Amino acid sequence: MKCRFCNTKLEHTFIDLVNSPASNSFLTKEQLNEPETFFPLKVFTCHNCFLVQVDEYKKSDSIFDSNYVYFSSYSKSWLAHAKQYTDLMVKRFGFNSQSLVTEIASNDGYLLQYFKEKGIPTLGIEPTSNTAEVARAKGIETITEFFGTKLAQKLAKEGYKSDLLLGNNVLAHVPDIVDFVDGMKLLLAEEGVITMEFPHLAQLIDNIQFDTIYHEHFSYLSFYTVKQIFEAAGLEMFDVEEIPTHGGSLRIYAKHQEDKSKLISSRVGELVIKEKKKGIDQLFYYAGFQEKVMKVKLDLLTFLIEQKRKGKKVAAYGAAAKGNTLLNFCGIKADLINFVVDANPHKQHKFLPASHIPVMEENYLKTQKPDFVLILPWNLINEIMNQLNYIREWDGQFVIPIPNVKVL
């Protein structure tokens, strides 16, 4: 396998999470007795550009299809984040009724709806038809295709040059990151702005967030490497922010290298220095991660087995992709976790891949009254604990698994 950015032969394993099904491939009751397909989940570090990446065993068009079950609007905190972002962009850059805001991986219109409310023209690009239909019902023009240079050329010819081109948690999801960034160069207006948000690789390593690794995420990104990828496409970083979403993310701001209308923030150089001090451009920084992950696995299994022996009931909350990585790497099945609750009706009354833990609606939690609720999407811990605070009525307790097992 070669690096998908610099074409260097990959020789250094970051972590091997063994074989796993696609983390969003939920099962119906009828499918439980059918064979499941598993794929290697092995991650490599490029010793040249330090792009951390998984091999493309599961093709993107088989992951992001009409059965895709992730709808962004089911998280209240994520909606609040989207609205706050909209207000910030309009205030900072002055977007108005003459501007065009384009979102790549626009999902169900969770974000563009706030630009639309302000009278700013929008365009969504979303390859999953079921989420795109929800966006169209909100009045948001949406193209159901994968983004890259081919689509960018077509849209640019049709006059869809974007004043703001954004993508939240999509950069890690594309198998051909070079073609993707080249496409953004083609679609960006002369003085336009690109913003991208993605989980920060440094947070993944420092806080042992191995459950954010799954087949839908082809790349794991540092500012050091992303800056190189954008520069190779003729794009320049002019600002960057460290934000708390998804356990610690980056929001990058980019422009055409030819665009001299924007000052380069000191935060760009400061973050490069900060990452280099950690060792982001040295192989030693990536060593030993497998051993740290194994400790998380053993600690979580020990906790669950202890509760089983005591006759306690453990449920989980959030049928998230990260939860499936955690459960399947640890070998946890329905004999240790009775059920998982999720607010998304597209997941309810189905079963998690490999572990076959049933997914139920929230009312089921109230009737079963488990002793412990394991929060799988720990990045939404405050939202979930507030929502489920009533478990205290029967002395229920919350558990988080990452970076170590904690009972709250």
C-alpha positions as CSV (number, residue, x, y, z in Angstrom):
1,M,0.0,0.0,0.0
2,K,1.2,3.5,-0.8
3,C,0.4,6.8,0.9
4,R,-2.7,8.4,-0.7
5,F,-1.0,11.8,-0.6
6,C,2.7,11.5,-1.2
7,N,2.8,8.0,-2.7
8,T,5.4,6.7,-0.2
9,K,5.3,3.0,0.5
10,L,3.6,2.5,3.9
11,E,5.7,0.4,6.2
12,H,4.7,1.6,9.7
13,T,1.6,0.2,11.4
14,F,-0.1,2.7,13.7
15,I,-2.6,0.3,15.1
16,D,-4.2,-3.0,14.1
17,L,-7.8,-3.2,15.3
18,V,-8.3,-6.7,13.7
19,N,-11.1,-7.5,11.3
20,S,-14.4,-5.5,11.6
21,P,-17.6,-5.0,9.8
22,A,-18.5,-1.6,8.4
23,S,-19.5,0.3,11.5
24,N,-22.7,1.7,10.1
25,S,-24.0,-1.6,8.7
26,F,-26.9,-2.2,11.1
27,L,-28.7,-5.5,10.9
28,T,-32.3,-6.5,10.7
29,K,-33.6,-9.4,12.7
30,E,-33.7,-11.5,9.5
31,Q,-30.0,-10.8,8.8
32,L,-28.8,-12.1,12.2
33,N,-28.7,-15.6,10.8
34,E,-26.8,-14.6,7.6
35,P,-23.0,-14.4,7.2
36,E,-21.5,-11.0,7.9
37,T,-18.6,-9.5,5.9
38,F,-15.6,-8.4,7.9
39,F,-12.7,-6.2,6.6
40,P,-9.2,-5.6,8.0
41,L,-9.0,-2.4,10.2
42,K,-5.3,-1.7,10.1
43,V,-4.0,1.9,10.2
44,F,-0.6,3.0,8.8
45,T,1.6,6.1,9.4
46,C,3.4,7.6,6.4
47,H,7.0,8.3,7.5
48,N,7.3,11.0,4.8
49,C,4.2,13.3,5.1
50,F,2.8,11.7,8.3
51,L,-0.7,11.1,7.0
52,V,-2.2,8.4,9.1
53,Q,-4.5,6.3,7.0
54,V,-6.4,3.0,6.7
55,D,-6.4,1.0,3.5
56,E,-9.6,1.2,1.4
57,Y,-10.9,-2.3,2.1
58,K,-14.5,-1.1,2.1
59,K,-15.4,1.1,-0.9
60,S,-16.9,4.5,-0.1
61,D,-19.9,4.1,-2.4
62,S,-20.9,1.0,-0.5
63,I,-20.7,2.9,2.8
64,F,-22.4,6.1,1.9
65,D,-25.4,4.7,0.1
66,S,-29.2,5.0,0.3
67,N,-29.2,2.9,3.5
68,Y,-26.9,5.4,5.4
69,V,-28.4,5.8,8.9
70,Y,-26.5,8.9,10.2
71,F,-28.7,12.0,10.3
72,S,-26.9,15.0,11.8
73,S,-30.1,16.7,13.1
74,Y,-30.7,14.1,15.9
75,S,-28.0,15.8,18.0
76,K,-29.2,19.0,19.7
77,S,-25.6,20.0,20.6
78,W,-24.5,19.5,16.9
79,L,-27.4,21.7,15.7
80,A,-26.3,24.4,18.2
81,H,-22.8,24.1,16.9
82,A,-24.0,24.5,13.3
83,K,-26.0,27.6,14.2
84,Q,-23.1,29.2,16.1
85,Y,-20.8,28.5,13.1
86,T,-23.3,30.2,10.7
87,D,-23.5,33.3,12.9
88,L,-19.7,33.4,13.1
89,M,-19.1,33.1,9.4
90,V,-21.7,35.8,8.5
91,K,-20.3,38.2,11.1
92,R,-16.6,37.6,10.1
93,F,-16.9,37.5,6.3
94,G,-20.1,39.4,5.6
95,F,-21.9,36.8,3.5
96,N,-25.3,38.0,2.2
97,S,-28.0,37.4,-0.5
98,Q,-25.3,37.8,-3.2
99,S,-23.1,35.1,-1.8
100,L,-23.1,31.3,-2.3
101,V,-22.5,28.9,0.6
102,T,-21.8,25.3,-0.5
103,E,-21.5,22.5,1.9
104,I,-19.8,19.2,1.0
105,A,-21.4,16.3,2.8
106,S,-24.4,18.4,3.7
107,N,-26.3,15.4,5.2
108,D,-29.9,16.4,6.1
109,G,-29.5,20.1,5.8
110,Y,-28.6,20.4,9.5
111,L,-26.3,23.4,8.8
112,L,-27.3,25.0,5.6
113,Q,-30.8,25.6,7.0
114,Y,-29.3,28.4,9.2
115,F,-27.8,30.2,6.2
116,K,-31.1,29.8,4.3
117,E,-32.9,31.4,7.3
118,K,-30.6,34.5,6.8
119,G,-31.5,34.7,3.1
120,I,-28.1,33.5,1.9
121,P,-28.2,31.2,-1.2
122,T,-27.0,27.6,-0.4
123,L,-26.0,24.4,-2.2
124,G,-25.7,21.0,-0.6
125,I,-23.6,18.2,-2.0
126,E,-24.5,14.9,-0.4
127,P,-24.0,11.4,-1.8
128,T,-26.5,9.6,0.4
129,S,-30.0,9.9,-1.1
130,N,-32.0,9.4,2.0
131,T,-30.4,12.2,3.9
132,A,-30.4,14.5,0.8
133,E,-34.2,14.0,0.5
134,V,-34.6,15.4,4.0
135,A,-32.5,18.4,3.1
136,R,-34.6,19.0,0.0
137,A,-37.8,18.9,2.1
138,K,-36.3,21.9,4.0
139,G,-35.9,23.8,0.7
140,I,-32.2,23.3,0.4
141,E,-31.0,22.5,-3.2
142,T,-28.9,19.3,-2.9
143,I,-26.9,17.4,-5.4
144,T,-26.6,13.7,-4.7
145,E,-23.1,12.9,-5.8
146,F,-19.6,12.3,-4.4
147,F,-17.5,15.4,-4.5
148,G,-14.2,15.6,-6.5
149,T,-12.6,17.3,-9.4
150,K,-15.1,15.9,-11.9
151,L,-18.2,17.4,-10.1
152,A,-16.3,20.6,-9.2
153,Q,-15.5,21.2,-12.9
154,K,-19.1,20.7,-13.9
155,L,-20.5,23.0,-11.1
156,A,-17.9,25.7,-11.9
157,K,-18.9,25.7,-15.5
158,E,-22.5,26.1,-14.4
159,G,-21.6,29.2,-12.4
160,Y,-21.6,27.6,-8.9
161,K,-18.4,29.3,-7.6
162,S,-18.6,29.3,-3.8
163,D,-17.9,32.3,-1.6
164,L,-17.9,29.9,1.4
165,L,-17.1,26.2,0.8
166,L,-17.3,24.1,3.9
167,G,-17.2,20.6,5.1
168,N,-17.7,19.3,8.6
169,N,-16.2,15.9,9.3
170,V,-15.9,14.9,5.7
171,L,-12.2,15.4,4.9
172,A,-11.4,12.2,6.8
173,H,-14.1,10.3,4.9
174,V,-12.7,10.6,1.4
175,P,-10.5,7.9,-0.1
176,D,-8.9,10.2,-2.7
177,I,-8.0,13.2,-0.5
178,V,-5.9,14.8,-3.2
179,D,-8.7,14.8,-5.8
180,F,-11.1,16.1,-3.2
181,V,-8.9,19.1,-2.2
182,D,-8.1,19.8,-5.9
183,G,-11.9,19.9,-6.4
184,M,-12.3,22.5,-3.8
185,K,-9.6,24.7,-5.5
186,L,-11.8,24.5,-8.7
187,L,-15.0,25.4,-7.0
188,L,-13.8,28.3,-4.8
189,A,-14.5,31.9,-5.8
190,E,-11.5,34.2,-6.3
191,E,-11.8,35.7,-2.8
192,G,-13.7,32.8,-1.4
193,V,-13.2,31.0,1.9
194,I,-12.9,27.3,2.7
195,T,-13.5,26.0,6.2
196,M,-13.1,22.3,7.1
197,E,-13.6,20.7,10.5
198,F,-12.1,17.3,11.4
199,P,-11.0,15.4,14.5
200,H,-7.5,16.3,15.5
201,L,-5.0,13.4,15.2
202,A,-3.2,14.8,18.3
203,Q,-6.3,14.4,20.4
204,L,-6.8,10.8,19.1
205,I,-3.3,9.8,20.2
206,D,-3.1,11.8,23.5
207,N,-6.5,10.7,24.7
208,I,-6.5,7.1,23.2
209,Q,-9.5,7.8,21.0
210,F,-9.0,4.6,19.0
211,D,-12.8,4.2,18.7
212,T,-12.8,7.0,16.1
213,I,-11.0,4.7,13.8
214,Y,-13.4,2.8,11.4
215,H,-13.7,2.1,7.7
216,E,-15.6,5.3,6.9
217,H,-12.6,7.3,8.1
218,F,-9.9,6.8,5.5
219,S,-7.5,9.4,7.0
220,Y,-6.6,10.7,10.5
221,L,-5.4,14.3,10.2
222,S,-2.9,16.7,11.8
223,F,-2.7,20.3,10.8
224,Y,0.9,19.6,9.8
225,T,-0.2,17.2,7.1
226,V,-3.4,18.9,6.0
227,K,-1.4,22.1,5.4
228,Q,0.8,20.2,3.0
229,I,-2.1,18.7,1.1
230,F,-3.8,22.0,0.7
231,E,-0.6,23.8,-0.4
232,A,0.0,21.1,-3.1
233,A,-3.5,22.1,-4.5
234,G,-2.6,25.8,-4.6
235,L,-4.5,26.6,-1.4
236,E,-3.2,28.4,1.7
237,M,-4.1,28.2,5.3
238,F,-4.9,31.7,6.7
239,D,-6.4,30.7,10.1
240,V,-7.0,27.7,12.3
241,E,-9.0,27.1,15.5
242,E,-8.9,24.3,18.0
243,I,-12.6,23.4,18.9
244,P,-14.1,20.9,21.4
245,T,-16.3,18.9,19.0
246,H,-15.8,15.2,18.6
247,G,-13.3,15.0,21.4
248,G,-11.1,17.8,20.0
249,S,-11.2,19.0,16.4
250,L,-9.6,21.6,14.2
251,R,-11.4,24.2,12.1
252,I,-9.1,25.3,9.3
253,Y,-9.6,28.3,7.0
254,A,-8.1,28.3,3.5
255,K,-8.0,30.5,0.5
256,H,-6.4,30.6,-2.9
257,Q,-2.6,31.2,-2.7
258,E,-3.2,34.0,-5.2
259,D,-5.7,35.8,-2.9
260,K,-3.9,38.5,-1.0
261,S,-7.1,40.0,0.6
262,K,-6.7,38.0,3.8
263,L,-4.1,38.3,6.5
264,I,-2.4,35.1,7.8
265,S,-3.3,34.6,11.4
266,S,-0.4,33.9,13.9
267,R,-2.4,30.8,14.9
268,V,-1.3,29.0,11.8
269,G,2.4,29.1,12.7
270,E,1.7,28.6,16.4
271,L,-0.2,25.3,15.8
272,V,2.5,24.0,13.5
273,I,5.1,24.6,16.2
274,K,2.8,23.1,18.9
275,E,2.3,19.9,16.8
276,K,6.1,19.6,16.1
277,K,6.8,19.9,19.8
278,K,4.6,16.8,20.4
279,G,6.5,15.0,17.6
280,I,3.8,14.9,15.0
281,D,6.5,14.7,12.3
282,Q,8.5,12.0,14.1
283,L,7.7,8.2,14.2
284,F,8.3,8.0,18.0
285,Y,5.1,9.9,18.6
286,Y,3.0,7.1,17.0
287,A,4.8,4.2,18.7
288,G,3.2,2.4,21.7
289,F,-0.4,3.3,20.8
290,Q,-1.5,-0.4,20.4
291,E,-0.4,-1.1,24.0
292,K,-2.4,1.9,25.3
293,V,-5.5,0.7,23.4
294,M,-5.1,-2.9,24.8
295,K,-5.3,-1.5,28.3
296,V,-8.6,0.2,27.6
297,K,-9.9,-3.1,26.2
298,L,-8.9,-5.1,29.3
299,D,-10.2,-2.5,31.7
300,L,-13.6,-2.3,30.0
301,L,-13.9,-6.1,29.8
302,T,-13.0,-6.4,33.5
303,F,-15.7,-3.9,34.5
304,L,-18.4,-5.5,32.4
305,I,-17.5,-9.0,33.6
306,E,-17.6,-7.8,37.2
307,Q,-21.0,-6.4,36.8
308,K,-22.3,-9.6,35.2
309,R,-21.0,-11.6,38.1
310,K,-22.8,-9.3,40.5
311,G,-26.1,-9.7,38.6
312,K,-26.1,-6.0,37.5
313,K,-27.7,-4.9,34.2
314,V,-25.6,-2.8,31.8
315,A,-27.1,-0.9,28.8
316,A,-25.4,1.5,26.4
317,Y,-26.5,4.8,24.9
318,G,-25.7,5.9,21.3
319,A,-25.5,3.4,18.4
320,A,-22.6,5.5,17.0
321,A,-19.9,4.3,14.6
322,K,-17.3,4.8,17.3
323,G,-19.2,2.6,19.6
324,N,-19.1,-0.3,17.1
325,T,-15.3,0.0,16.8
326,L,-15.0,-0.1,20.6
327,L,-17.4,-3.1,21.1
328,N,-16.0,-5.2,18.3
329,F,-12.4,-4.7,19.1
330,C,-13.1,-5.6,22.8
331,G,-15.2,-8.6,21.7
332,I,-18.3,-7.3,23.6
333,K,-21.6,-8.8,22.7
334,A,-25.2,-8.9,24.0
335,D,-24.3,-11.2,26.9
336,L,-22.4,-8.3,28.6
337,I,-24.4,-5.3,27.3
338,N,-28.2,-6.0,27.2
339,F,-29.2,-3.3,24.7
340,V,-28.3,0.1,23.3
341,V,-30.6,3.1,23.1
342,D,-30.5,5.6,20.3
343,A,-32.7,8.6,19.4
344,N,-32.5,7.9,15.6
345,P,-35.5,5.9,14.5
346,H,-33.6,4.7,11.5
347,K,-31.4,2.6,13.8
348,Q,-34.1,1.4,16.3
349,H,-35.2,-2.2,16.3
350,K,-32.1,-3.2,14.4
351,F,-28.9,-4.8,15.7
352,L,-25.3,-3.6,15.9
353,P,-22.9,-5.2,13.4
354,A,-20.9,-8.2,14.8
355,S,-22.0,-7.7,18.5
356,H,-25.7,-8.1,17.6
357,I,-26.7,-5.9,20.5
358,P,-30.3,-4.7,19.9
359,V,-31.0,-1.0,19.4
360,M,-34.0,0.3,21.2
361,E,-35.9,3.6,21.7
362,E,-35.3,5.6,24.9
363,N,-38.6,4.5,26.6
364,Y,-37.1,1.0,26.7
365,L,-34.4,2.4,29.0
366,K,-37.1,3.6,31.4
367,T,-38.8,0.2,31.6
368,Q,-35.6,-1.8,32.0
369,K,-33.9,0.4,34.5
370,P,-30.3,-0.7,34.0
371,D,-27.8,-0.3,36.8
372,F,-25.2,1.3,34.4
373,V,-25.5,3.1,31.1
374,L,-22.3,3.0,29.0
375,I,-22.1,6.2,26.9
376,L,-20.6,5.2,23.6
377,P,-20.5,8.7,21.9
378,W,-18.5,10.1,24.7
379,N,-18.0,13.3,22.7
380,L,-21.7,14.1,23.6
381,I,-21.4,13.2,27.3
382,N,-22.9,16.4,28.7
383,E,-25.9,16.4,26.3
384,I,-26.5,12.7,27.0
385,M,-26.1,12.9,30.8
386,N,-28.6,15.8,30.9
387,Q,-31.0,14.0,28.7
388,L,-30.9,10.8,30.7
389,N,-30.4,12.3,34.2
390,Y,-33.6,10.4,35.3
391,I,-31.6,7.2,35.7
392,R,-30.5,8.6,39.0
393,E,-34.1,7.9,40.2
394,W,-33.3,4.1,40.3
395,D,-29.6,4.7,41.3
396,G,-28.4,4.2,37.8
397,Q,-24.9,5.3,37.0
398,F,-23.2,6.5,33.8
399,V,-19.9,4.9,32.5
400,I,-17.5,6.3,29.9
401,P,-14.9,4.0,28.4
402,I,-12.3,6.5,26.9
403,P,-9.5,7.3,27.7
404,N,-10.1,5.0,30.7
405,V,-13.2,3.5,32.3
406,K,-14.9,5.9,34.6
407,V,-18.2,5.6,36.6
408,L,-19.9,8.9,36.9
